[in-house]
Amino acid sequence: MERHHPHPQAIPEVIRKAFKMAESEKPGATHIEFAEDIAAMPVLGKALAVKRVRRPDPDNQALDAAVALLKRTKYPLIIAGNGAVRKAASEELTLLARKHCIPVVHTFMGQGAISDRDPQSLFTIVLVSVTL
């Protein structure tokens, strides 16, 4: 089987893609590894320009549907996950929960989305799977 060895001139593009992945929907570390022979070669290219990553916003129709659903429900419950933490939406989430008296539970990864000391907090939801 023939193995494809990247050309060293592709390194700037690989680096840019790694940064894009690290800044995307689930931000985090990215690991890049080049073969020793490639890593030791000179690169004549230059770094690619940084482009700001724009995360999509919900459209107005989706927001209107969510509001209508909340208005119809008798016992709403907010389940806050990691997205609320990543988006730094704790303040907005807390205001929403308090204004409309909606209790909030958070997932393990969503801890901190709302303070455990807040009266609307129901703490962390624990999911247990039992097989009988």
Disulfide bonds with the S-S distance in Angstrom:
none
